[in-house]
Amino acid sequence: MSLPHTLTIKEEITEDTPHSSSFVFRYLPPTAGLTVGNYLRRTILTSVKGVAPIGVEISDKNGPAKSKFTALVGVVETTPYLILNCKKIVLEIKEEKDEIVCLEMDIENSEDKEYTVTANDFRKNSGWEIKNPEVYLATLAPFSQLKIKLYFRSDYGYHKSEEQKKYFPEIENVILLDANYSHIKGDGGVNFQVNSIVTGLDKEEEELKLTITTNDAITPKKALLGALEAVNEINDNIKNLLK
């Protein structure tokens, strides 16, 4: 199937849904809309590189937590709940690297009142940006301390926590995390619909509307371009193997 020279693509930003855009492909041949929509959706969901937390070190005033079941002194939340909150952080790494990025915070509440810990309490770094600094992490009791080292890396797909062990051969007390590297908001983050359009006498073509919603670490357009690059790479590898 070859696409016609009359193909057009228009991006429509969805104003009522943050970080969402629709891409309208017009003048596709009959049946091409379903084919193109399916392969773009699957590729965007599985083959676009993203960033996710893979491990965390947590310490209170008594020292490091040995596991996710360790109780934290002076922290209202249980350790599992604190970890779940940390996994909500959306991180954009400014430069593509295979290195692990570590976010660090050391909060000492010297006040006679509780302190609300958010993602904004991590130390700033020019190499990355937290896209949702307002996300709530924990409540720290008066005269308590909380230290967190949260490790991120770039990859594809979903990886179980035990797979992360190889990245921490010399670091103790790291709680390993399951990692979903996709920047797309779940399976529903990519949808498409196909409509028939009449373009001339006895001539019918198709319009494909592909809607992409991200978590703000990348734009919908960048997600689409990443999917197209992945498809090109797969096609090139197949061609080279068949030569």
C-alpha positions as MATLAB code, in Angstrom:
seq = 'MSLPHTLTIKEEITEDTPHSSSFVFRYLPPTAGLTVGNYLRRTILTSVKGVAPIGVEISDKNGPAKSKFTALVGVVETTPYLILNCKKIVLEIKEEKDEIVCLEMDIENSEDKEYTVTANDFRKNSGWEIKNPEVYLATLAPFSQLKIKLYFRSDYGYHKSEEQKKYFPEIENVILLDANYSHIKGDGGVNFQVNSIVTGLDKEEEELKLTITTNDAITPKKALLGALEAVNEINDNIKNLLK';
ca = [
       0.000    0.000    0.000;
       1.405    3.384   -1.033;
      -0.007    6.618    0.312;
      -1.201    9.209   -2.234;
       0.689   12.434   -2.916;
      -2.435   14.306   -1.801;
      -2.066   13.092    1.805;
      -2.333   15.893    4.367;
      -1.794   15.850    8.138;
      -3.179   18.488   10.492;
      -2.539   18.703   14.225;
      -5.470   19.784   16.386;
      -4.666   20.587   20.032;
      -7.349   19.383   22.450;
      -7.808   22.399   24.715;
     -10.024   20.712   27.321;
      -7.600   17.786   27.799;
      -4.038   18.654   28.927;
      -1.154   17.292   26.835;
      -3.477   15.901   24.163;
      -3.519   16.405   20.386;
      -5.351   14.888   17.442;
      -3.640   14.304   14.106;
      -5.995   14.252   11.147;
      -4.742   12.286    8.104;
      -6.828   13.081    5.008;
      -7.128   11.559    1.568;
      -6.090    8.033    2.521;
      -7.015    5.183    0.150;
     -10.021    3.037    1.161;
      -9.188    0.630    4.073;
      -5.856    2.413    4.692;
      -7.202    4.321    7.701;
      -7.707    1.193    9.796;
      -4.303   -0.212    8.815;
      -2.382    2.994    9.537;
      -4.343    3.711   12.722;
      -3.730    0.250   14.173;
       0.005    0.130   13.532;
       0.576    3.701   14.783;
      -1.419    3.049   17.954;
       0.432   -0.160   18.804;
       3.825    1.370   18.002;
       3.183    4.478   20.115;
       2.130    2.330   23.079;
       5.074   -0.084   22.924;
       8.014    1.412   21.044;
       8.390    5.042   22.130;
      11.216    5.535   24.619;
      10.282    6.955   28.005;
      11.582    7.635   31.526;
      10.555    5.868   34.740;
      11.759    5.389   38.338;
      13.511    2.055   38.868;
      14.625    2.253   42.495;
      14.455    4.359   45.637;
      16.414    4.813   48.858;
      14.445    6.169   51.819;
      15.845    7.169   55.215;
      14.383    8.675   58.376;
      16.294   10.033   61.373;
      17.101    6.459   62.435;
      18.665    5.447   59.140;
      17.715    3.776   55.850;
      14.619    1.710   55.221;
      15.697   -1.878   54.577;
      12.590   -2.723   52.518;
       9.237   -1.296   51.472;
       7.761   -2.766   54.656;
      10.044   -0.749   56.987;
       8.111    1.729   59.145;
       9.371    5.322   58.853;
       9.711    7.393   62.017;
       8.003   10.790   61.756;
       6.422   10.109   58.352;
       2.629    9.920   58.349;
       2.504    7.705   55.256;
       3.514    4.061   55.242;
       6.547    3.237   53.128;
       4.508    1.548   50.337;
       2.237    4.606   50.089;
       5.243    6.951   49.935;
       6.734    4.815   47.149;
       3.469    4.933   45.185;
       3.524    8.725   45.435;
       7.136    8.824   44.216;
       6.170    6.742   41.173;
       3.681    9.478   40.175;
       6.555   11.864   39.416;
       6.857   12.696   35.720;
      10.461   13.399   34.757;
      11.813   14.861   31.536;
      15.521   14.216   30.945;
      16.993   17.056   28.882;
      19.720   15.014   27.167;
      19.323   11.453   25.870;
      21.641    9.306   27.962;
      21.754    5.677   29.046;
      22.919    6.763   32.485;
      20.782    6.541   35.608;
      19.502    9.882   36.903;
      19.221   10.326   40.673;
      16.834   12.812   42.304;
      17.758   13.657   45.890;
      16.093   15.375   48.823;
      17.039   15.797   52.473;
      14.211   17.402   54.446;
      14.635   18.182   58.146;
      11.508   19.559   59.758;
      12.717   21.782   62.586;
       9.307   23.423   63.049;
       6.690   22.578   65.674;
       4.183   21.699   62.943;
       3.840   19.181   60.147;
       5.610   19.729   56.828;
       4.115   18.715   53.484;
       6.688   17.064   51.239;
       6.182   17.403   47.469;
       8.222   16.568   44.380;
       9.368   20.190   44.387;
      11.555   19.389   47.413;
      14.001   17.439   45.268;
      17.186   19.351   44.544;
      17.124   21.123   41.191;
      19.311   20.059   38.292;
      19.710   21.516   34.805;
      19.848   18.033   33.289;
      16.243   17.173   34.055;
      12.872   18.713   34.902;
      10.045   17.438   37.097;
       6.882   18.143   35.106;
       4.547   17.840   38.115;
       6.489   19.377   41.048;
       3.266   19.856   42.976;
       2.680   16.106   43.372;
       2.217   15.158   47.037;
       4.711   12.697   48.536;
       4.332   12.657   52.327;
       3.610   14.544   55.543;
       6.574   14.935   57.881;
       5.966   15.260   61.624;
       7.639   18.023   63.675;
      11.368   17.540   64.341;
      11.608   14.647   61.881;
      13.815   13.948   58.908;
      13.228   12.363   55.507;
      15.858   11.545   52.885;
      15.001   10.189   49.447;
      17.131    9.149   46.502;
      14.922    8.309   43.532;
      16.593    6.675   40.530;
      15.291    7.081   36.959;
      16.405    5.750   33.573;
      15.206    5.704   29.969;
      13.933    2.561   28.272;
      10.976    0.973   26.491;
       7.941   -0.968   27.686;
       7.373   -2.450   31.140;
      10.013   -4.046   33.391;
       9.468   -5.906   36.665;
      11.269   -4.811   39.823;
      13.638   -7.786   39.913;
      15.005   -6.744   36.514;
      16.337   -3.509   38.059;
      18.769   -5.267   40.391;
      21.550   -5.235   37.771;
      21.667   -1.426   37.905;
      22.569   -1.307   41.623;
      25.388   -3.836   42.160;
      27.185   -1.691   44.743;
      24.360    0.283   46.382;
      22.696   -1.019   49.538;
      19.126   -0.447   50.720;
      17.701    0.305   47.274;
      14.026   -0.652   47.031;
      13.521   -1.879   43.462;
      10.482   -0.678   41.520;
       8.391   -1.952   38.636;
       8.902    0.470   35.750;
       6.437    1.490   33.050;
       8.500    3.574   30.634;
       5.607    4.743   28.464;
       4.794    8.458   28.529;
       1.327    7.669   27.151;
      -1.579    7.785   29.612;
      -2.555    4.117   29.605;
      -4.068    2.133   26.724;
      -6.679    4.865   26.365;
      -3.942    7.410   25.703;
      -3.971    6.581   21.990;
      -7.253    6.342   20.097;
      -8.274    6.685   16.483;
     -11.361    6.826   14.314;
     -11.779    6.446   10.569;
     -14.335    8.280    8.420;
     -15.129    8.022    4.723;
     -14.975   11.252    2.733;
     -16.170   11.904   -0.817;
     -13.495   13.768   -2.780;
     -14.913   13.616   -6.266;
     -17.363   11.948   -8.599;
     -17.492    8.263   -7.653;
     -14.336    8.748   -5.592;
     -14.268    7.944   -1.892;
     -11.254    8.240    0.396;
     -10.684    8.022    4.140;
      -9.858   10.363    6.993;
      -7.963    9.047   10.025;
      -8.109   10.981   13.306;
      -5.406    9.808   15.734;
      -5.628   11.230   19.276;
      -2.608   11.011   21.588;
      -2.531   11.980   25.275;
       0.798   12.027   27.126;
       1.888   12.652   30.725;
       3.640   15.914   29.661;
       7.159   14.429   29.636;
       6.907   14.532   25.833;
       4.475   16.202   23.455;
       1.949   14.150   21.441;
       3.788   15.171   18.276;
       7.098   13.875   19.645;
       5.395   10.595   20.576;
       4.100   10.231   17.020;
       7.500   11.038   15.524;
       9.131    8.532   17.880;
       6.729    5.835   16.693;
       7.505    6.588   13.056;
      11.245    6.392   13.768;
      10.730    3.020   15.461;
       8.785    1.708   12.453;
      11.515    2.924   10.073;
      14.188    1.209   12.165;
      12.261   -2.080   12.132;
      11.738   -1.860    8.374;
      15.422   -1.106    7.771;
      16.499   -4.080    9.896;
      14.169   -6.401    7.983;
      15.429   -5.101    4.625;
      19.052   -5.614    5.659;
      18.360   -9.184    6.793;
      16.668  -10.003    3.503;
      19.483   -8.693    1.293;
];
